[in-house]
């Protein structure tokens, strides 16, 4: 009985030590990501001022606009790509169906043509 209690206490100690290591590793990763995120050459306010001035200097900065505004509605929603893929799928299904029906007719017609000669 004492051995079972000792083993369970030992397991609890291992679990606590494992959780401590896990939390410590998590804290180190969060601190590393925080340092990366806060490593900026200028403050966010200065960066916003820079981009506003850049846009004003370049008369709207058309080269930085999203190109999705230039697409037609069916290109924007990728309907042309979906239609192409649908046609390819339907074509493959049609070829598969025709080849299976050809093979089926070929196999069934052999059995019917075997008749005794009278």
Secondary structure, 3 states (H helix, E strand, C coil): CHHHHHHHHHHHHHHHHHHHHHHHHHHHHHHHHHHHHHCCCCCHHHHHHHHHHHHHHCCCCHHHCCHHHHCCHHHHCCHHHHHHHHHHHHHHHHHHHHHHHHHHHHHHHHHHHCCCCC
